C-alpha cells in the first residue's frame, strides 16, 4: 500500500475496505492547535450545555446503531449482534455521565481553616487518547464521555485497522453539537506512531494521555509521560482467572464460561482466559466446556446467528496458533479447535479448549488474545489462589461457588482491579474499571472516571 495512506482490510474476506491519507507532522500540529483553542471555550461552558451534547450523542448512537455496528464488523470482524450492542452501550455511558457528572464534579465544601474552603474539579486541558481495535467504539466513548463532561478536549489516535470507526465517532460527536475541533482523530502512518506520540506528549498543549493497549505500547507512553511530568492512565493486558470451586453448579458455570471467554471471538483484555477448576469437577467441566465451544456458530460476522467470527488481523491469528503449538509441544492436549482455518482465510482460528497445561506453558503464562481457553485443576483454596495470582496481570477475576460468601472470601485473595463472584467479568459505566500489576493504573468509568482527568483544586479563603 502507498506509504502516505492507511488501508483498512476486512479480516473475514481479506479484501480492502478504504484508504485514508495519513497526516504529516505539520498537519498534526495544526490539529493540536485547533483542539487547544476549542478546549478553552468548552471549559467555560456550563454542565447543561455539555450534558445536552452527550444526550444527543446517545440518541444518535441508538438511531444509527445498525449502521455503526456494521462498520466495526467490517473493519475488525466483530459479530454484528455484538457490534450493535457495543454501540448501544456507548449511548449508555454518554447518558450516565450527562446525568452524574454535574453532581460529581460540583464544588465540595470542606471545613478547614479560613472563612471558607472547598475542592473544585477543573478540566486538565487536552487529553491524548491512544485506543485499541477490539472494542473500537466502547474504548473511545468510555474515555471521551467523562473527559468531555469535565471540560477537556480530546485527540484520538485509534488503531489503523479501525480508522473508519474512529472517523465515525468524530462525526457522531460533531453531529451531536460538540464544537467542531474539540474532538479530533489523528490518522498517522504506523511507522510514525511511536515518534509522533512522544512528540505529542512532550507538547505543552497536551495535558494528559490515556492508553488502552499492549504492555509494550503502555511502557513507551508511560516513559514519555514521565519525562514530561504529565498525567497518564494505562489499561493494558489481562489474563483473568475463572475459578470454579467444588460446590459450583456446572449447569450454570459451563454456559457462563463459554460466554465469558468467547465474547468478541475471545479478543478482550477483561474476559476469562485461565479456567482454574477443582479437581473433582475438572474432567466433567472440560468435557462439557469443549462440547459447548465446538458447537458455537462460526461464520460470516454479518449474520445475526454468528457467535465466532475472524480474528481482527491475520498476524494475530498466527501468533495465537504459535502459543497453542508451543503449549502442545510441551505436553498440553487440545480438546477442540487448536488450529488455524486457512480455508476460511488467514485471520480465522478455531475456538479452542486446551487441557493438561502447567503455569509455564504459553497458554497460561502469556495473554492469549483470541478464542483459546486453558483449563487447569486445583485441590485446595490456597492452590487456587496461587494459580490465579501466577500471572503478571491483574485486571479482573471471577469465582464461582454455590456459597457466595465463600467465593468472595477466596476472591479477595486474588490480585485484580475487579472481582466478580458468580458473574462474568464485565465493564459497567457505574463501576470503576482498571487493573493492578502489569494491567496498568488509573481508573475509568464510575465516579473515579469522572474525576480522572481533572485538576482537583483546593481553594481556601482566609
C-alpha positions as CSV (number, residue, x, y, z in Angstrom):
1,X,0.0,0.0,0.0
2,X,1.2,3.6,-0.5
3,X,3.2,5.0,2.4
4,X,1.0,8.0,2.5
5,X,-2.2,6.1,3.2
6,X,-3.7,3.7,5.7
7,X,-5.8,0.9,4.1
8,X,-8.4,-0.9,6.2
9,X,-8.9,-4.6,5.4
10,X,-11.9,-6.8,6.1
11,X,-10.5,-9.7,8.1
12,X,-13.4,-12.0,7.2
13,X,-12.6,-11.8,3.5
14,X,-9.1,-10.2,3.2
15,X,-10.5,-7.5,0.9
16,X,-9.5,-3.9,1.1
17,X,-12.2,-1.6,2.6
18,X,-11.0,2.0,2.3
19,X,-7.8,4.0,2.1
20,X,-7.2,7.1,4.2
21,X,-4.5,9.7,3.7
22,X,-2.1,10.0,6.7
23,X,-1.2,13.3,8.3
24,X,2.1,14.9,8.2
25,X,3.6,16.3,11.4
26,X,2.7,19.8,10.3
27,X,-0.9,18.7,9.9
28,X,-0.9,17.1,13.3
29,X,0.4,20.3,14.9
30,X,-2.4,22.2,13.2
31,X,-5.0,19.9,14.6
32,X,-3.4,20.2,18.1
33,X,-3.7,24.0,17.9
34,X,-7.3,23.8,16.9
35,X,-8.2,21.4,19.7
36,X,-6.3,23.6,22.2
37,X,-8.4,26.7,21.1
38,X,-11.7,24.8,21.2
39,X,-11.0,23.4,24.6
40,X,-10.5,26.8,26.2
41,X,-14.0,27.8,25.1
42,X,-15.5,24.4,26.0
43,X,-14.1,24.6,29.5
44,X,-16.2,27.7,30.1
45,X,-19.4,26.1,29.0
46,X,-21.9,25.0,31.7
47,X,-22.8,21.5,32.6
48,X,-26.2,21.9,31.0
49,X,-24.7,22.6,27.6
50,X,-22.3,19.7,27.9
51,X,-25.0,17.3,29.1
52,X,-27.2,18.2,26.2
53,X,-24.4,17.3,23.7
54,X,-23.8,13.9,25.3
55,X,-27.5,13.1,25.4
56,X,-27.8,14.0,21.7
57,X,-24.8,11.7,21.1
58,X,-26.5,8.9,22.9
59,X,-29.6,9.4,20.7
60,X,-27.6,9.4,17.5
61,X,-25.7,6.2,18.6
62,X,-29.0,4.4,19.2
63,X,-30.6,5.7,15.9
64,X,-27.5,4.6,13.9
65,X,-26.6,1.5,15.9
66,X,-27.1,-0.9,13.0
67,X,-25.1,1.3,10.6
68,X,-22.3,2.0,13.1
69,X,-22.1,-1.7,14.2
70,X,-21.6,-2.7,10.6
71,X,-18.5,-0.5,10.4
72,X,-16.9,-2.4,13.3
73,X,-18.0,-5.7,11.9
74,X,-16.4,-5.0,8.5
75,X,-13.2,-3.5,10.0
76,X,-12.3,-5.9,12.7
77,X,-14.7,-8.9,12.3
78,X,-16.9,-8.5,15.4
79,X,-20.1,-10.5,15.1
80,X,-22.8,-8.0,14.2
81,X,-25.1,-8.6,17.2
82,X,-22.1,-7.8,19.5
83,X,-21.1,-4.8,17.4
84,X,-24.6,-3.3,17.6
85,X,-24.7,-4.0,21.4
86,X,-21.4,-2.2,21.8
87,X,-22.7,0.9,20.1
88,X,-25.8,0.9,22.3
89,X,-23.6,0.5,25.4
90,X,-21.8,3.7,24.3
91,X,-25.1,5.5,24.4
92,X,-25.5,4.3,28.0
93,X,-22.1,5.7,29.1
94,X,-22.9,9.1,27.4
95,X,-26.2,9.3,29.3
96,X,-24.6,8.1,32.6
97,X,-22.0,11.0,32.6
98,X,-24.5,13.5,31.3
99,X,-26.6,12.8,34.3
100,X,-24.0,12.2,37.0
101,X,-21.1,14.5,36.2
102,X,-22.8,17.8,37.2
103,X,-23.1,16.4,40.7
104,X,-19.8,14.5,40.9
105,X,-17.8,17.5,39.6
106,X,-19.6,20.2,41.6
107,X,-17.5,22.1,44.1
108,X,-17.4,20.4,47.5
109,X,-17.3,22.4,50.7
110,X,-14.7,21.3,53.2
111,X,-14.4,22.5,56.8
112,X,-10.9,23.7,57.3
113,X,-9.0,26.9,58.4
114,X,-10.1,30.2,57.0
115,X,-13.6,31.6,56.4
116,X,-14.3,29.2,53.6
117,X,-12.6,26.3,51.7
118,X,-13.7,23.9,49.1
119,X,-12.4,21.4,46.4
120,X,-13.2,22.1,42.8
121,X,-12.8,19.8,39.8
122,X,-11.4,21.6,36.8
123,X,-10.5,20.4,33.3
124,X,-6.9,19.4,32.7
125,X,-7.0,20.6,29.1
126,X,-6.4,18.4,26.1
127,X,-6.1,14.6,26.5
128,X,-4.4,12.4,24.0
129,X,-6.2,9.0,23.8
130,X,-4.5,6.0,22.2
131,X,-7.1,3.4,21.7
132,X,-7.2,-0.3,20.5
133,X,-9.3,-2.1,17.9
134,X,-11.0,-4.8,19.9
135,X,-13.9,-2.6,21.2
136,X,-13.4,0.3,18.8
137,X,-16.5,2.3,19.9
138,X,-16.7,1.4,23.6
139,X,-13.0,2.0,24.4
140,X,-13.3,5.6,23.0
141,X,-16.6,6.6,24.5
142,X,-15.8,5.3,28.0
143,X,-12.9,7.7,27.9
144,X,-14.5,10.5,26.0
145,X,-17.8,10.9,27.8
146,X,-16.3,11.8,31.2
147,X,-13.4,13.7,29.7
148,X,-15.7,15.9,27.7
149,X,-18.1,16.4,30.6
150,X,-15.2,17.6,32.7
151,X,-14.4,20.3,30.1
152,X,-11.5,18.7,28.3
153,X,-10.6,18.4,24.6
154,X,-9.5,15.2,23.0
155,X,-7.2,13.9,20.4
156,X,-7.8,10.3,19.3
157,X,-5.1,8.1,17.9
158,X,-7.0,4.9,17.1
159,X,-5.7,1.6,15.8
160,X,-5.2,1.9,12.0
161,X,-7.4,-1.1,11.2
162,X,-10.4,0.7,12.6
163,X,-9.8,4.1,11.1
164,X,-13.3,4.2,9.7
165,X,-14.7,3.7,13.1
166,X,-12.5,6.5,14.5
167,X,-13.8,9.0,12.0
168,X,-17.4,7.8,12.6
169,X,-17.0,8.7,16.3
170,X,-15.7,12.1,15.4
171,X,-18.7,12.6,13.1
172,X,-21.2,11.4,15.8
173,X,-19.9,13.9,18.3
174,X,-19.9,16.8,15.8
175,X,-23.5,15.9,14.8
176,X,-24.5,16.0,18.5
177,X,-23.3,19.6,18.7
178,X,-19.8,19.3,20.1
179,X,-17.6,22.1,18.8
180,X,-16.0,21.0,15.5
181,X,-12.4,21.0,16.7
182,X,-12.9,19.8,20.3
183,X,-12.6,16.1,19.5
184,X,-10.3,15.2,16.5
185,X,-8.9,12.0,15.1
186,X,-5.3,11.7,14.1
187,X,-4.6,9.4,11.1
188,X,-0.9,8.6,11.5
189,X,1.2,6.1,9.5
190,X,2.1,3.1,11.6
191,X,5.8,3.6,11.3
192,X,5.5,7.2,12.6
193,X,3.3,6.4,15.6
194,X,6.0,6.0,18.3
195,X,7.8,9.2,17.4
196,X,4.6,11.2,16.8
197,X,3.1,10.1,20.2
198,X,6.3,11.0,22.0
199,X,6.3,14.4,20.4
200,X,2.7,14.9,21.2
201,X,3.1,14.0,24.9
202,X,6.0,16.5,25.0
203,X,3.9,19.3,23.5
204,X,2.8,21.8,26.2
205,X,-0.7,21.9,24.7
206,X,-1.2,18.2,25.6
207,X,-2.0,17.9,29.3
208,X,-2.6,14.1,29.8
209,X,-2.5,10.8,28.0
210,X,-4.6,7.7,28.2
211,X,-3.8,4.4,26.5
212,X,-5.6,1.1,26.2
213,X,-3.4,-1.5,24.5
214,X,-0.4,-3.7,24.8
215,X,2.2,-3.6,27.6
216,X,4.9,-2.6,25.1
217,X,2.9,0.4,24.0
218,X,2.0,1.3,27.6
219,X,5.6,1.3,28.7
220,X,6.5,3.6,25.8
221,X,3.7,6.0,26.7
222,X,4.3,5.9,30.4
223,X,8.0,6.7,29.9
224,X,7.2,9.6,27.7
225,X,4.6,10.9,30.1
226,X,7.0,10.6,33.0
227,X,9.7,12.6,31.2
228,X,7.1,15.3,30.5
229,X,5.7,15.1,34.1
230,X,2.2,14.6,32.7
231,X,-0.8,12.5,33.9
232,X,-1.1,9.1,32.3
233,X,-3.7,6.3,32.5
234,X,-2.9,2.8,31.3
235,X,-5.3,-0.1,30.7
236,X,-3.1,-3.0,29.5
237,X,-3.2,-6.7,29.1
238,X,-5.2,-9.2,31.1
239,X,-5.2,-12.9,31.8
240,X,-8.2,-13.2,34.0
241,X,-8.7,-16.3,36.2
242,X,-12.1,-18.1,36.2
243,X,-12.1,-20.1,39.4
244,X,-14.6,-22.9,39.8
245,X,-14.9,-24.3,43.4
246,X,-16.0,-27.8,44.1
247,X,-19.6,-26.8,45.1
248,X,-20.2,-24.9,41.9
249,X,-23.2,-25.7,39.7
250,X,-21.8,-26.8,36.3
251,X,-25.2,-26.3,34.6
252,X,-24.7,-22.6,35.2
253,X,-20.9,-22.4,35.1
254,X,-20.2,-24.1,31.8
255,X,-22.6,-21.7,29.9
256,X,-21.0,-18.7,31.7
257,X,-17.5,-20.0,30.9
258,X,-18.4,-20.1,27.2
259,X,-19.9,-16.6,27.2
260,X,-17.1,-15.2,29.4
261,X,-14.3,-16.5,27.2
262,X,-15.6,-16.3,23.6
263,X,-17.2,-12.8,23.5
264,X,-15.7,-10.8,20.7
265,X,-14.1,-14.0,19.4
266,X,-12.0,-14.1,22.6
267,X,-10.4,-10.7,21.9
268,X,-10.9,-8.9,25.2
269,X,-8.5,-7.8,27.9
270,X,-11.2,-8.4,30.5
271,X,-12.5,-11.8,29.5
272,X,-11.7,-15.0,31.4
273,X,-8.7,-16.8,29.9
274,X,-7.4,-19.3,32.5
275,X,-10.0,-21.7,33.9
276,X,-8.9,-22.9,37.3
277,X,-11.3,-25.8,38.2
278,X,-11.4,-28.0,41.3
279,X,-10.0,-31.5,40.6
280,X,-13.3,-33.2,41.4
281,X,-15.0,-31.2,38.6
282,X,-12.3,-30.6,36.1
283,X,-12.9,-33.6,33.9
284,X,-16.6,-33.1,33.7
285,X,-16.2,-29.3,33.3
286,X,-13.6,-29.7,30.5
287,X,-15.7,-32.2,28.5
288,X,-18.9,-30.1,28.7
289,X,-17.0,-26.9,28.1
290,X,-15.3,-28.3,25.0
291,X,-18.6,-29.7,23.6
292,X,-20.3,-26.3,24.1
293,X,-17.3,-24.4,22.5
294,X,-17.3,-26.8,19.5
295,X,-20.9,-26.1,18.8
296,X,-20.5,-22.3,18.7
297,X,-21.8,-21.0,15.3
298,X,-18.8,-19.8,13.3
299,X,-19.1,-17.9,10.1
300,X,-19.9,-14.6,8.4
301,X,-19.8,-11.9,11.1
302,X,-22.6,-10.0,9.4
303,X,-25.1,-12.8,10.2
304,X,-27.2,-12.4,13.4
305,X,-26.6,-16.1,14.4
306,X,-22.8,-15.9,14.2
307,X,-21.0,-16.2,17.6
308,X,-17.4,-16.6,16.3
309,X,-16.0,-14.5,13.5
310,X,-12.5,-14.0,12.2
311,X,-9.8,-12.5,14.4
312,X,-9.1,-8.9,13.7
313,X,-5.9,-9.4,11.7
314,X,-4.1,-12.4,10.2
315,X,-0.9,-11.8,12.3
316,X,-2.9,-12.1,15.5
317,X,-4.3,-15.5,14.4
318,X,-0.8,-16.6,13.5
319,X,0.6,-15.5,16.9
320,X,-2.2,-17.3,18.7
321,X,-1.5,-20.5,16.8
322,X,2.1,-20.3,17.9
323,X,1.1,-20.1,21.5
324,X,-1.1,-23.2,21.2
325,X,1.5,-25.1,19.2
326,X,4.3,-24.4,21.8
327,X,2.0,-25.5,24.6
328,X,1.1,-28.7,22.8
329,X,4.8,-29.4,22.2
330,X,5.3,-29.0,26.0
331,X,2.6,-31.6,26.7
332,X,-0.8,-29.8,26.6
333,X,-3.7,-31.5,24.9
334,X,-6.3,-29.9,22.7
335,X,-9.9,-31.0,23.3
336,X,-11.4,-28.9,20.5
337,X,-10.1,-26.5,17.9
338,X,-6.4,-25.6,18.3
339,X,-5.7,-24.7,14.7
340,X,-5.8,-22.0,12.0
341,X,-8.6,-22.3,9.4
342,X,-6.9,-21.4,6.1
343,X,-9.8,-22.5,4.0
344,X,-11.8,-19.6,5.6
345,X,-8.9,-17.1,5.4
346,X,-5.7,-16.1,7.2
347,X,-7.5,-14.4,10.1
348,X,-9.6,-17.4,11.1
349,X,-8.8,-19.6,14.2
350,X,-10.9,-22.4,15.6
351,X,-12.4,-21.8,19.1
352,X,-10.2,-23.9,21.3
353,X,-10.2,-25.6,24.7
354,X,-6.8,-26.9,25.9
355,X,-6.1,-29.1,29.0
356,X,-3.1,-30.8,30.7
357,X,-1.4,-27.5,31.0
358,X,1.0,-26.0,33.5
359,X,1.8,-22.5,34.5
360,X,4.9,-22.3,32.3
361,X,3.1,-23.0,29.0
362,X,2.3,-20.0,26.8
363,X,-1.4,-20.5,27.1
364,X,-1.1,-20.0,30.8
365,X,2.0,-17.7,31.2
366,X,1.1,-15.3,28.4
367,X,-2.1,-13.4,27.5
368,X,-4.0,-15.4,24.8
369,X,-5.8,-12.7,22.9
370,X,-8.2,-14.8,20.9
371,X,-10.5,-17.8,21.1
372,X,-8.4,-20.1,23.3
373,X,-9.3,-21.3,26.8
374,X,-6.8,-23.2,29.1
375,X,-8.1,-25.4,31.9
376,X,-6.0,-26.4,34.9
377,X,-7.1,-28.3,38.1
378,X,-6.5,-27.4,41.8
379,X,-7.1,-29.3,45.0
380,X,-7.2,-26.6,47.8
381,X,-8.3,-23.0,48.0
382,X,-4.7,-21.9,48.6
383,X,-3.6,-23.7,45.4
384,X,-6.5,-21.9,43.5
385,X,-5.3,-18.5,44.8
386,X,-1.7,-19.3,43.9
387,X,-2.7,-20.3,40.4
388,X,-4.9,-17.3,39.9
389,X,-2.1,-14.9,41.0
390,X,0.5,-16.7,38.9
391,X,0.4,-14.0,36.2
392,X,2.0,-10.6,35.7
393,X,-1.5,-9.3,35.0
394,X,-4.3,-8.2,37.4
395,X,-7.3,-6.8,35.5
396,X,-10.3,-8.9,36.5
397,X,-11.1,-12.2,38.2
398,X,-14.3,-14.3,38.7
399,X,-15.0,-17.0,41.3
400,X,-17.9,-19.5,41.1
401,X,-19.5,-21.2,44.1
402,X,-22.9,-22.1,45.5
403,X,-21.8,-20.2,48.6
404,X,-21.3,-16.5,47.6
405,X,-19.5,-15.7,50.8
406,X,-17.0,-18.4,50.3
407,X,-16.4,-17.3,46.8
408,X,-16.0,-13.7,48.0
409,X,-13.5,-14.8,50.7
410,X,-11.4,-16.6,48.2
411,X,-11.7,-13.9,45.5
412,X,-10.4,-11.2,47.9
413,X,-7.1,-13.0,47.9
414,X,-6.8,-12.7,44.1
415,X,-4.9,-9.7,42.9
416,X,-7.1,-7.8,40.5
417,X,-8.7,-4.5,39.7
418,X,-12.1,-6.1,39.7
419,X,-13.6,-9.1,41.3
420,X,-16.8,-10.9,40.2
421,X,-18.5,-13.6,42.3
422,X,-20.9,-15.8,40.4
423,X,-20.8,-13.4,37.5
424,X,-18.6,-12.9,34.4
425,X,-16.1,-10.1,34.3
426,X,-17.6,-7.0,32.5
427,X,-17.4,-3.3,32.4
428,X,-20.3,-1.1,33.6
429,X,-20.5,2.7,33.4
430,X,-21.4,2.9,37.1
431,X,-18.4,1.0,38.3
432,X,-14.7,1.9,38.2
433,X,-12.6,0.0,35.7
434,X,-8.9,-0.6,35.7
435,X,-6.1,-3.0,36.8
436,X,-3.1,-3.7,39.0
437,X,0.3,-5.1,38.4
438,X,1.1,-5.2,34.6
439,X,-2.5,-4.5,33.7
440,X,-1.9,-0.8,34.3
441,X,-3.0,2.0,36.6
442,X,-5.7,4.7,36.9
443,X,-9.5,4.2,36.7
444,X,-12.1,4.7,34.0
445,X,-15.9,4.7,34.5
446,X,-17.9,5.3,37.6
447,X,-17.2,8.4,39.7
448,X,-13.5,7.7,39.6
449,X,-13.7,8.1,35.8
450,X,-15.5,11.4,36.1
451,X,-12.6,12.9,38.0
452,X,-9.6,11.1,36.5
453,X,-8.8,13.9,34.0
454,X,-9.5,16.8,36.2
455,X,-7.3,19.1,38.3
456,X,-8.6,18.5,41.8
457,X,-8.0,22.0,43.1
458,X,-8.1,23.2,46.7
459,X,-9.5,26.7,47.3
460,X,-9.3,28.5,50.7
461,X,-10.5,31.9,51.6
462,X,-8.7,33.4,54.6
